[in-house]
Amino acid sequence: MSNELKATPGPWGLTREGKGFSVRSVGTMENGYTSEHICSMDYYRIDREGEMNPNAHLIAAAPDMYQELLEIRDWMGSYNVTGKYDAEIYRIDCVLSKARGEKS
């Protein structure tokens, strides 16, 4: 199991597009682009019960959450001498695997 995430590097941000959102990478990329399109969210297709705005923010936060969860997992692992955090580490590993598209 590798912790390498093969997604567009973060951070990601939101831009308004009409009645929807575009999730884009933020900052300078290795390939020279300053912004890269990740996905679009169209109001007319997915905004049932006001979910589009929260969904867009959750998607934009994904790279940061992945990195923070990796750091928490590493910290827990370094203090897991007695096996106290085995269950939590397992659950974190499952979530990280899901984010990488691996079977858990």
C-alpha positions as CSV (number, residue, x, y, z in Angstrom):
1,M,0.0,0.0,0.0
2,S,1.4,3.4,-1.0
3,N,0.2,6.6,0.5
4,E,0.9,8.4,-2.8
5,L,-2.2,10.1,-4.1
6,K,-2.1,10.3,-7.9
7,A,-4.6,13.1,-8.1
8,T,-4.1,16.7,-9.1
9,P,-2.0,18.3,-6.3
10,G,-3.8,20.7,-3.9
11,P,-4.7,23.1,-2.8
12,W,-8.0,23.3,-4.7
13,G,-10.3,26.2,-4.8
14,L,-13.8,27.2,-6.1
15,T,-14.8,29.7,-8.8
16,R,-18.4,30.6,-9.5
17,E,-19.6,29.7,-13.0
18,G,-23.1,31.0,-13.6
19,K,-25.3,29.2,-11.1
20,G,-22.7,26.5,-10.5
21,F,-19.1,26.0,-9.4
22,S,-15.8,25.0,-10.9
23,V,-13.3,23.2,-8.7
24,R,-9.7,24.1,-9.8
25,S,-6.2,23.6,-8.5
26,V,-4.6,26.7,-7.0
27,G,-1.0,27.9,-7.4
28,T,1.8,27.0,-9.8
29,M,1.8,23.5,-11.1
30,E,5.0,21.6,-12.2
31,N,3.8,21.7,-15.8
32,G,3.6,25.5,-15.8
33,Y,-0.2,26.0,-15.4
34,T,-1.3,28.2,-12.6
35,S,-4.8,26.6,-12.4
36,E,-6.2,23.3,-13.6
37,H,-9.8,22.3,-13.9
38,I,-10.9,19.5,-11.6
39,C,-14.6,19.3,-12.0
40,S,-17.7,21.5,-12.5
41,M,-21.0,21.4,-10.6
42,D,-24.1,22.5,-12.5
43,Y,-27.0,24.0,-10.4
44,Y,-29.6,22.6,-12.7
45,R,-28.5,19.0,-12.5
46,I,-27.4,18.4,-8.9
47,D,-28.6,21.1,-6.5
48,R,-31.3,19.1,-4.8
49,E,-32.1,20.6,-1.3
50,G,-29.2,23.0,-1.4
51,E,-26.4,20.4,-1.7
52,M,-24.3,21.9,-4.4
53,N,-22.5,24.6,-2.4
54,P,-21.6,22.2,0.5
55,N,-20.6,19.5,-2.0
56,A,-18.4,21.9,-3.9
57,H,-16.6,23.0,-0.7
58,L,-16.1,19.4,0.4
59,I,-14.6,18.5,-3.0
60,A,-12.3,21.5,-2.9
61,A,-11.1,20.6,0.6
62,A,-10.2,17.0,-0.4
63,P,-6.5,17.3,-0.9
64,D,-6.0,19.2,2.4
65,M,-8.1,16.6,4.3
66,Y,-6.1,13.7,2.7
67,Q,-2.8,15.3,3.7
68,E,-4.0,16.0,7.3
69,L,-5.4,12.5,7.7
70,L,-2.0,11.1,6.6
71,E,-0.2,13.2,9.2
72,I,-2.7,12.1,11.9
73,R,-2.2,8.5,10.9
74,D,1.5,8.8,11.1
75,W,1.3,10.5,14.5
76,M,-1.0,7.7,15.8
77,G,1.3,5.1,14.4
78,S,4.3,6.5,16.2
79,Y,2.4,6.4,19.6
80,N,0.8,3.0,19.0
81,V,3.3,0.9,21.0
82,T,0.6,-0.9,22.9
83,G,-1.9,-1.3,20.0
84,K,-4.2,1.3,21.6
85,Y,-4.9,2.9,18.2
86,D,-5.1,-0.2,16.0
87,A,-8.8,0.2,15.3
88,E,-8.5,3.9,14.5
89,I,-5.4,3.4,12.3
90,Y,-7.3,0.6,10.4
91,R,-10.3,2.9,9.8
92,I,-8.0,5.8,8.6
93,D,-6.1,3.3,6.3
94,C,-9.5,2.3,4.8
95,V,-10.5,5.9,4.1
96,L,-7.1,6.7,2.6
97,S,-7.3,3.6,0.4
98,K,-10.8,4.7,-0.8
99,A,-9.4,8.2,-1.7
100,R,-6.7,6.5,-3.8
101,G,-9.2,4.3,-5.6
102,E,-7.9,1.1,-4.0
103,K,-10.1,-1.7,-2.7
104,S,-10.3,-1.7,1.1
